[in-house]
Amino acid sequence: MTFSAVTPSAAVRLLSPHDVQAALRGTGEIAFLDVREEGPFGEGHPFFAVNAPYSRLELDIGALVPRLATPVVLLDEGEGLAVKAAQRLAALGYSDLAAVEGGVAAWVAAGYEVYKSVNSRLKAFAEVVEHAFHTPAIEAAELARLKDEGADLVILDSRTPEEFARFHVPGAISCPGAELVEKFDAFVRAPEQLVVVSCAGRTRGIIGAQSLIDAQVPNRVVALKGGTQGWRLAGLALESGVVPIAPVPDIAAARARAEAVRTRFGVPLVDAATLARWRGAEAGARTTFLFDLRDAADRTALPVPGAVPAPGGQLVQSLDKWVGVQHARIVLIDADGVRARLTAHWLIQLGEDVHVFDGKPDDIAGGVEAAKGAIPAAPRVSPQEAADLLKDGARALSLDASAAYRAGHAVGALWTIRPRLAALPADVLAVPALVLFAADPGVADLAALDLSGLTAARIAVVEGGLAAWRAAGLPVEASPSNPPDSERIDYLFWAHDRHDGNPDAMRTYLGWEEQLPAQVAAEGGAGFRLVV
């Protein structure tokens, strides 16, 4: 579906929610991007919308939507941010751009659902999987009783090692989702052992447990109902920290199980010649995402040109972090084929066109990358130069995350965010110079780009941001209640403290996950293709 050709100064074509929904239900590529910040996005967004916050838009768009001719539809609150975003993307070379007329309010008024949280599509998928496959689960209290009685069991935590280190069920072993089948025989000693797969809530535990069941391991496998949140709601304590474990998996057995899963679920293989054609001669006609599921050490030792590192279990949990194009092609590579096959068998049921690379990583040639317009870099100043400018009447603006600003910022700096720059007080925009702080200098460059159209002030970015300012011995202050919560659009408050022990937030979140299948059904389905 083609929407329009747009130049940076041209009017952006507006589409009705019905037009967009029809395109999403079709077969052609479409990138449906919600350019609001994570706070409003997480309070309610369309099912297939991918969050691409305007504050980082040009920094993230190349990974989310690598092909410049991809039809892109942008969503906002109806305040005009999507049109501005389209003009910024046009300056980078994107040529097929549109916005949803009336924003998210019009989407709701048209009778379409909006979803809380982030990664909602993937969480809904896991909940539907549980319903369809009848994935078994165990209550936290029952698991605690079995542990106290000395039952022969093993608990595998399918989250990332970083998440595991923060908190986990006592005695659990860190084993990220895509590695469950690969390392199963290293962690599970006997077929009589009960295997419990845990996560922080519901969905990764469900997917992890069902992965092992699909791989036909001999053990009884269950998901921990509610994960670590369910554990805490049962009045039980969590652990933190990591116990180093270096298992030596039985790769032969894991490969056999993974290949059986691939065959059963119809996951196609792709050879080096075909992949080279997709990423070369045919790259302009269709998007191909190439993800490398290998460990960091393997990727460093033998890098694959153009491949994006992505843990397989996290792809299933948060595909929209990496893929911004519906109906694109996805290719997975790994060291031994196990992680790729298990990950692909879920993505194909999610409705994706996914392939597993059949070959060695060093067989993969580089692809053709589209030339994109450059993001203008604002002038840099040292912390001391910034301090001198401030003494001469300049103002400091912090583009850091609102939580980071509260914890510490240059004395006198105002917190702001790119979508709100036009709302800065007139006296701030009237100063002779503005100095910008940001942990990510690209965020500051984007803010400078927009500020250049709002003020005649000299604009400069502080080299090294607050860290360099602090290291130079310049004054820093904290503001625990500023900006106020009402202005923190970069932060999702909904159920935000569920991992901090708030039982009401835990129940709200777990209840929301459990209702997702009904919400998806009310909208007429989600394009899932489950093989039951």
DOTOR-399074 format. One record per residue: x, y, z of N, C-alpha, C in turn. Coordinates in steps of 0.2 Angstrom, whole numbers, plus 5000, padded with zeros to 4 digits. Example, Ala and Ser with C-alpha at 12.3 -4.5 7.8 and 13.67 -1.06 7.14 Angstrom:
// residues 2
506649725039506249785039506649845039
506449895035506849955036506450005039
//
This chain:
// residues 532
500449945000500050005000500450065000
500350114996500750174995500350234998
500650275002500250335005500350395001
500950415001501150484998501850494997
502050534993502750564993502750624996
503250635001503250695005503950725005
503950785004504550825005504550855012
505150885015505150905021504650965022
504451005017504051055018503251045016
503150985013502550965010502050945016
501350955014500850935018500850855019
500750825024500750755025500050725024
499950675021499350645019499050615026
498450635027498050605033497650545031
497650495035497250435034496750425040
496250395038495750385044495950315047
495750305053495850245057495650185053
495150185049494850135045495350115040
495650165036496150155031496750125034
496950145040497550115043497450045045
496850025048496749965050496749915044
496449935038496449895032497149885030
497549925030498249915028498549865033
498449875039498749825044498549755043
497849745041497649685040497749655033
498149695029498349675022498949635022
499349625017499949585016500549625015
500449695013501049735011501349765017
501949785016502349805022502049875024
502049885031501849945034502149955040
502450015042502650035048502250085051
501850055057501350095061501750115067
501950185067502350205072502050255077
501950245083501750295088502250335090
502250405089502850445090502750475097
502250465101502150485108502750455112
502850485118503350455122503050395126
503450365129503250295132502750305137
502650355141502150365146501450365142
501250415138500650405135500550345130
501050325127501050265123500750205128
501150195133500950145138500250145141
499950205141499250215144498750185139
498950185132498450155127498650175120
498750115117499050125110498750065106
498650075099498450015095498849955095
498549905094498849835094499549835091
499549855084500149845080500549905080
500449955084500850015084501449995088
502050025085502650015088502950085090
503150085096503350155099503950175097
503950235094504550275091504550345093
504750355100504650425103504950475099
504550535098504850585094505550615097
505650605104506250625107506850595104
506750535101507350495098507150475091
506750495088506450475082507050455076
507350505075507850495069508450455072
508550445078509050395081508850325080
508250315081507950245081507650215074
507450265070507150245064507450195059
508150205059508550165054508550095056
508550075062508450005064507749985064
507250025066506550005066506349995058
506450045054506250045047506850055043
507250005041507850015037507750035030
507150015027507050025020506650095019
506950145015506650205015506050215011
505850165007505250165003504650135007
504750105013504250075017503650125018
503050105017502550145019502550155027
502550215029502550235036501950275038
501550255043501050285046501150305053
501050375055501250395061500650415065
500750405072500150415076500350465082
499950505084500050555090499450565094
499350615098498750635101498350675097
498450685091498050735087498250805087
498850815091499050885092499550905086
499750865081500150885076500850855076
501050825081501650795082501850745076
501350705074501450655069501650695062
501350745061501550785055502250815055
502450835061503150855062503650805061
503450745064503850685064503950665056
503350665052503450645045503950695042
503950755043504350805040505050785042
505250765048505850745050506150685046
505650635046505850575042505950585035
505550635032505650655025506350675024
506550715028507250745028507750695028
507650635031508050575031508050535024
507550545020507450515014506850465014
506450465019505850415019505350455014
505050415010504650445005503950425005
503650385009502950355009502750365016
502450425017502350445024501550475025
501250455030500650475032500550475039
499950515042499850515049499050495050
498950475056498250455057497850525059
497350535055496950595056496650595063
496750645067496350645074496750605079
497350575077497750535082497350475086
497650465092497350405095496650415098
496450475099495750485101495250465095
495450475089495050455083495050385082
495650355084495650275084495150245088
495150275094494650245099493950265097
493850325094493150345092492950295086
493350275082493250225077493050155079
493050145086492850075088493450025089
494050055088494650005089494950005096
495249955098495449945104496149985105
496349995111496950025113497249975119
497849975120498149925124498649955129
498649935135499049965140499749935139
500249965143500949935144501349945137
501949905137502349905131502349835129
502549815123502649745121501949715121
501449745121500749715122500549665117
500749675111500649615106500949555108
501549555110501949495112501649465118
501449505123501149485129500449455128
500149485123499449455121499549385118
500049375114500249315111500349265116
500749275121500949225126500349205130
499849255131499249235134498849185130
498749205124498349165119498749095118
499349095118499749025118499548985124
499449015130499248975136498548945135
498148985133497448965132497448905127
497748915121497748865116498048795117
498648805120499048745122498948715129
498548755133498448725140499048715143
499548765143500148765146500048755154
500348705157500248695164500648745168
500348765174500648815178500648785185
501048815190501048795197500948865201
500548865206500548915210501148925215
501248985217501849005221501848965227
501248965230501248925237501448855236
501148825231501248755230502048745228
502348785224503048775223503448785229
503248835234503648845240503548785244
502948755244502848695248503348635246
503348625239503748575236504548585238
504748645238505448665239505548645247
505148665251505148655258505248575260
504848535256504848465257505448435254
505848475250506448445247506248405240
505748425237505548395231506148405226
506148355221506648355216506448395210
506648465210506448505205506948555203
506948585198507348645196506948705193
507148765195506848825193507248855188
507048865182507448905177507048975176
507449025176507249095176507349115168
506849125164506949135157507049215155
507149255160507349325159508049335157
508249395156508949415154509349405161
509949395160510449385166510349455171
510349505167510249575171509649575175
509049555172508449555176508449505182
508749445180508849395185509249415191
509749455190510249475196509849525200
509349565198509049605202508549575207
508249515205507749485209507549415206
507449365210507249295207507049255212
506649205211506449155216507049115219
507049115225507649075228507749005225
508448995223508648935220508548935213
508248985210508248985202508848985199
508848965193509448965189509349015183
509749055181509649105175509749065169
509249065165509349025158508849065153
509049115150508649155145508249115141
507649135139507149095135507449055129
507849085125508049055119508548995120
508848995127509348945128509048895132
508348895134508148835138508248765135
508048765128508148695125508848675125
509248725123509948725121510348695128
510148725134510548705140510148665144
509548635142509148595146509448535150
509848495146510148435149510748455153
511048515153511548535158511248555164
510648575165510348595171509848545174
509548505170509048455172509448385172
509448355178509948295179509548235177
508848235178508548165178507848185175
507548135172506848145169506248155174
506448135180505948135186505948205189
506348245187506348315190505848355187
505448395192504948445190505348505187
505148525182505548585179505048645179
505148705183504748755183505148815180
504748845175505048905171504748975174
505149015176504949075180505149135175
504749195177504949255174504749315179
504649375177504349425182503649425182
503249405177502549405177502249335175
502049335169501749275166502049255159
502149305155502149285148502849245146
503349275149504049235147504049165150
503749155156503649095159503249045155
502649075152502249035148502649015142
502949055138503249045132503848995134
504249005139504748965141504548895142
504048885146503848815148503548785142
503148815137502848785131503448765126
503948805126504548795122504848725124
504948715130505148645132504648585131
504048605132503548555130503548535123
503548595119503648585111504248545109
504748555113505348515111505348445114
504848425117504648355120505248335124
505448375129505848355134505548305139
505848255142505548205145505148225152
505348275154505148305161504448335161
504148335167503548375168503748445168
503448495164503648565164503048605166
503148655170502648705172502848775172
502448825171502648895172502448915179
502848955182502648985188502149035187
501549025190500949075189501149135192
501149185188501249255191502049275191
502449225190503149235191503349265198
503849305197504149335204503549375207
503149405203502549445206502049395210
501949345207501549295210501849265217
502549255216502849235222502849285228
502949355226502849405232502149405234
501649405230500949405232500749355237
501149295236501049235241501449255247
501749305248502049325255502749295255
503049275249503649245249504249295247
504849285249505349335248505749305242
506049355238506449345233507249355234
507649325230508349335231508649385225
509249405226509549445221510249415220
510649445215511249425214511249365209
511849345207511949295202512449245205
512349175204512749125205513049105199
513749115197513949095191513949025189
513649005184513548935181513748935174
514248885173514448885166514348815163
513648795161513448735159513848715152
513948645152514148625145513548585142
513148615138512548585136512748525131
512248475130512248425126511948455119
512448475115512148515109511848465104
512048405104511748355099511048345101
510948325107510248315109509848385108
510048435110509748505109509548515101
510048495097509948505090509348465087
509348405090508848355087508148385089
508148405096507448425098507248495094
507748535093507648595089507448585082
507748535079507548525072506848495072
506648455077506048425077505448475077
505648525082505148585082505148625076
505648635073505648675066505248635061
505348575061504948535056504148535057
504048525064503348515066502948585064
503348645066502948705065503148735058
503448705054503548735047503948795046
504448795050504948855050505348845044
505448885039505848875033506548895034
507048865030507748875031507848925025
508448955025508648995020509448985019
509648985013510348975012510749045010
511349035010511749095009511649135003
511549104997511449134991510749174991
510249144994509549174994509549234999
509949225004509949285009510349335006
510849325002511249374999510849414994
510349374990509949404985509449454989
509149424994508649464998508949535001
509549525003509949585006510349625001
510349604995510749634989510249664984
510149624979509749644973509049664974
508749624979508049634981507949674987
508449704990508349744996507949804995
507849834989507449894988506749874988
506549814987505849794986505549774992
505949744997505649715003506149715009
505949725015506349735021506549665023
507149655025507449595028507749615034
507549595040507849605046508349535047
508949545049509349495051509649495058
509449445062509549455069510049395071
510549415075511149365077510949345084
510849285085510649265092511249235096
511849235093512349215097512549255103
512949225107513249255113513749315111
513849365115514249415113514949395111
515249345115515949325113515949295106
515449265104515449235097515349285092
514949335094514849395089515449435088
515849445093516449485093516949445089
517049375090517549335087517349335079
516749325078516549315071515949355069
516049425068515449465067515149455060
514449465060514149455053513949525051
514149545045513949615042513249625042
513049675045512349705045511849665050
512149615053511649575058511549615064
510949615067510849655073510849605079
511249615084511249565090510549575094
510249515095509649515099509549445102
509449445109509349375112508649345110
508649285108508049255105507449255109
507549245116506949255120506649315121
507149375120506849435120506549455114
506749425108506349445102505649425103
505549365106504849335107504449385111
504849405116504449455121504349525119
504849545115504849615113505049635106
504749595102504949605094504949675092
504449715095504349785093504949825095
505349805099505949845100506449845095
506449795090506849785085506549795078
505949775077505549765071505049815071
505049865066504549915066504149915060
504249855056503849845050503449785050
502749795049502349735049502449705042
502449635042502449595035503149595032
503649615036504349615034504549545034
505149535032505449465032506049465038
506049415042506549405047506949345046
507549355047508049295046508449295053
508449235056508849225062509449175061
510049195064510649155064510849145071
511249095072511549075078512149025077
512449005083513048965082512848895080
512348865083512148795082511448775079
511048825078510348815075509848805081
510048795087509548785092509148845094
509448895096509148955098508648985092
508948985086508649015080507948975079
508048905079507448865078506848875083
507048875089506548885094506248955094
506649005093506449075092505949075086
506149055081505749055075505049025075
505048965079504448925079503948975083
504149015087503649065090503449125086
503949145082503849205078503449185072
503449125070503049105064502349105066
502249085073501549075075501249145077
501749195079501549265080501249295073
501449265068501149285061501749315057
502349305059502949335055503149295050
503449325045503749285039504549275042
504649225045505349215048505649155045
506349155044506749105041507349095046
507549035046508249015050508749005045
509349045046509849035041510148965042
510248935036510548865036511248865033
511648875038512348885036512748915042
513448925041513848955046513849035045
513949065051513949145051514449175046
514949135045515449165040515249155033
514749125032514449115025514049175023
513949225027513449275026513849335023
513649365018513949425015513549485017
513949545016513549605018513049625014
512549665016511949685012512049755010
511549775006511549845003511149885008
511449945010511149985015510950045012
510250075013510050135010510450195013
510550245008510850305011510350345014
510450365020509950405024510250475025
509850525025510050595027510350595034
510850635035511250645041510850685046
510950675052510650715058511150765059
510950835058511450885060511650885067
512350895068512650895074512650965077
512450975083512451045085513151055088
513351125088514051135091514151115098
514751095099514951065106515351125110
515151115117515551165121515851115127
516351135130516651095136516151115142
516151075147515851105153516051175156
516651185155516851255158516651305153
516651295147516351345142515651355143
515251295144514551305146514451345152
514851335157514751375164514951445162
515351465158515551535156514951565153
514651525148514051555144513451565149
513351515154512851525159512951595163
513551605165513751665168513551725164
513551725158513451775153512651785151
512251745154511551745153511251695149
511651645148511351585144510851545149
510451495146510051455150510251385149
510251335154510351265153509751225152
509751185148509151135147509351065147
509051025151509250955152508750915148
509050875143508650825139508650755142
508950745148509050685151508350655153
508350585154507650555157507450595163
506850605164506550645170506750615176
506850545177507050515183507750535184
508150535179508850555180508950625182
508550665179508550745181508350755188
507850715190507650725197508250705202
508650655200509250625204509750675204
509850715198510450765198510450795191
510550865191510650905185511050965187
511350995182511651055183511251105186
511551145191511151195195510851245190
510151255191509751295187509551275180
509751215178509551185172508751165172
508451185167507751165166507651095163
507151055165507050985162506551005156
506750975150506250975145506350915141
505950905136505950845131505750875124
505950845119505850865112505150885111
504650845112503950865110503750925114
504050945119503750995123504251065122
504651065118505151125117504751185115
504251175111503851235109503451265115
503351235120503051255126503551285131
504151295130504651325134504451405135
504551425141504351495142504651545137
504351595136504651645131505351675133
505351685140505951715142506551665141
506451605141506951555140507251555133
506751555129506951555122507251625119
507151675124507451745122508151755124
508451705127509151715130509651715124
510251745125510751745120510951675118
510951625123511251555121510851505126
510851445123510551385126511051335126
511251305132511651245133511251185134
511351135131510951075131511351015135
511050985139511350925143510950865141
511350805139510950745138511550695138
511350635141511750575142511950545135
511350555131511450535124511550595119
512150605117512150675113511750675107
511550615104511050625099510350655101
510150635107509550665109509550745109
510150765112510250835112510350865105
510650835100510650855093509950865090
509450815092508850825089508450885092
508550895099508250945102508451015099
509151015098509451075095509151095088
509051035084508751045078508051075078
507651055083506951085084507051155087
507451165091507551235095507751285089
508151265084508351315079507851345076
507251315076506651345073506251385078
506451385084506051415089506351475092
507051485091507351535094507951555090
508151625091508751645088509351635092
509351605098509851595103510351555100
511051565102511551515100511351445104
511451395101511351325104511951285104
512151255109512751215110512551155115
512851105113512851045117513451035122
513351015128513851015133514150945131
514850945129515150885128515250835134
514950775134515050735139514450735144
513950785143513350795147513550805154
513050785158513050795166513650765169
513850705166514450665169515050705168
515150735163515750785162515750845166
515150875166515050935171515150915178
514950855180515050835187515850825188
516150795183516850775184517250845184
517050895181517350955181517350995187
516950965192516850995198516351055198
515851055193515351105193514751085197
514351135199513851125204513251085201
513051035205512450985203511950995208
511350985207510750985212510250935210
509950915215509350865214508650895215
508150865212507450895213507050835213
506950805219506550745219505850745217
505550805217504850815214504750855208
505350875205505250915199505750875193
505450865187504750885185504250845189
503650885189503050845193502850785188
502550735191502350675188501950695182
501550745182501050765176501450785170
502050805171502450825165502950765163
502950715166503450655165503250615159
503150635153502850595148503350535146
503950545148504450485146504450425151
503950425155503950375160503250345161
503150285161502550255161502350235169
501850275171501650265178501150205179
500850185174500350125175500750065178
500550045184500749985187501549985188
501850045188502550055188502950025194
502650015199502949995205502849925207
502549885202502449815203503049775206
503649795203504249755205504549785212
504249835214504449865220504049845226
503649795225503249765231502549795232
502249835227501649865228501149805226
500749775230500349725229499749745224
499449805225498949825220499149825213
499849855212500049865206500249795203
500449745207500549675204499849645202
499349655206498749625204498449655198
498549725197498249755191498649735185
499249725186499649705180499549635178
499549585183499349515181498649505179
498149545181497549545179497449565172
497849625170497849645163498149595159
498649565160498949515156498449455155
498049435160497549375159496949395155
496849465154496249485150496449495143
497049495141497249505135496949465129
496849405130496549365125495849385123
495449405128494749435127494749495123
495249535125495349605122495549595114
495949545113496149535106495549505102
495249465105494649435102494149485100
494049535105493549585104493649625098
494349625096494549665090494549625083
494349565084494349525078494949485077
495349475082495949435081496649475080
497149435080497849475080498249445075
498049405070498449375065498949315067
498749295073499149235076499049175072
499549135071499449065067499649015072
499348995077499548945081499448875078
499948835079499948765077499848715083
499248705084499048665091499048595089
//
